[in-house]
């Protein structure tokens, strides 16, 4: 029997997006390996994999394939076929937005 991967399609609801987080470098540009104990707390980045159809998402023009910066501990994490994803939202109150910026 061969294992067959199932192709999963996801559609976030409202003003939410699904991102595939970009892993932080474990090593500095000069080659120093960073241990897990180093405080790496900073906003994270991810590639937009799917977008909802909410009004705020449309207003800000976030689209599939964009690289976004989001709050490190924001969103809801989940795994599909071993790949990690996050669902992030734009809230009705901008102070509570989990998406901070789109990289151009």
C-alpha positions as CSV (number, residue, x, y, z in Angstrom):
1,X,0.0,0.0,0.0
2,X,1.3,3.4,-0.8
3,X,0.6,6.5,1.2
4,X,-1.3,9.1,-0.8
5,X,-1.3,12.7,0.2
6,X,-4.7,14.5,0.2
7,X,-4.8,17.9,-1.4
8,X,-6.4,20.2,1.1
9,X,-8.1,23.5,0.2
10,X,-8.8,26.1,2.9
11,X,-11.0,29.2,2.7
12,X,-10.6,31.5,5.7
13,X,-13.8,33.3,6.7
14,X,-14.3,37.1,6.9
15,X,-11.2,39.2,7.6
16,X,-8.8,36.4,8.0
17,X,-5.8,35.0,6.1
18,X,-3.9,31.8,6.2
19,X,-0.1,32.1,6.1
20,X,2.8,29.7,5.9
21,X,5.3,31.1,8.4
22,X,8.8,31.7,7.3
23,X,11.2,30.1,9.8
24,X,13.7,32.4,11.6
25,X,17.3,31.9,10.8
26,X,19.1,29.6,13.3
27,X,22.3,31.2,12.3
28,X,23.5,34.8,12.0
29,X,24.9,36.1,8.7
30,X,28.4,35.8,10.2
31,X,27.8,32.1,10.9
32,X,27.1,32.2,14.6
33,X,24.5,29.5,15.6
34,X,21.7,30.9,17.8
35,X,20.6,28.6,20.6
36,X,16.9,28.2,21.5
37,X,17.6,30.3,24.7
38,X,18.3,33.4,22.7
39,X,15.4,35.9,22.9
40,X,14.2,35.9,19.3
41,X,10.9,37.7,20.2
42,X,10.1,39.9,17.3
43,X,7.3,40.1,14.6
44,X,7.3,37.0,12.4
45,X,6.8,36.7,8.6
46,X,4.8,34.5,6.4
47,X,3.5,33.9,2.9
48,X,-0.2,34.4,2.4
49,X,-1.7,31.1,1.2
50,X,-5.4,32.0,1.3
51,X,-7.6,35.0,2.0
52,X,-11.1,35.6,3.3
53,X,-13.6,37.8,1.7
54,X,-14.0,40.4,4.5
55,X,-14.2,44.1,3.8
56,X,-11.0,45.0,5.7
57,X,-9.0,42.4,3.7
58,X,-10.3,43.9,0.5
59,X,-9.6,47.5,1.8
60,X,-6.0,46.7,2.6
61,X,-5.4,44.8,-0.6
62,X,-3.8,41.7,0.9
63,X,-3.5,39.0,-1.7
64,X,-2.4,35.4,-2.1
65,X,1.4,35.2,-2.4
66,X,2.2,38.4,-0.4
67,X,4.7,38.3,2.5
68,X,3.2,39.7,5.6
69,X,4.6,40.6,9.0
70,X,2.5,39.5,11.9
71,X,2.6,39.4,15.7
72,X,4.7,36.5,16.9
73,X,2.1,35.0,19.2
74,X,-0.9,36.1,17.1
75,X,-3.2,33.8,15.2
76,X,-4.1,30.2,15.5
77,X,-1.6,27.6,14.4
78,X,-2.5,24.3,12.7
79,X,-0.8,21.6,10.6
80,X,-1.8,19.9,7.4
81,X,0.3,17.0,6.1
82,X,3.2,18.1,8.4
83,X,3.2,21.7,7.1
84,X,2.6,24.5,9.6
85,X,0.1,27.3,9.0
86,X,-1.4,30.2,10.9
87,X,-4.8,31.8,10.6
88,X,-4.5,35.6,11.2
89,X,-7.1,38.3,11.4
90,X,-7.7,41.9,10.8
91,X,-10.0,43.0,13.6
92,X,-12.7,45.8,13.7
93,X,-10.3,47.6,16.1
94,X,-6.9,48.2,14.5
95,X,-5.1,47.9,17.8
96,X,-6.1,44.2,17.8
97,X,-4.9,43.4,14.3
98,X,-2.6,40.4,14.0
99,X,-1.3,41.4,10.6
100,X,1.1,44.3,11.0
101,X,2.4,45.0,7.4
102,X,2.8,43.6,3.9
103,X,6.3,43.5,2.5
104,X,6.6,45.1,-1.0
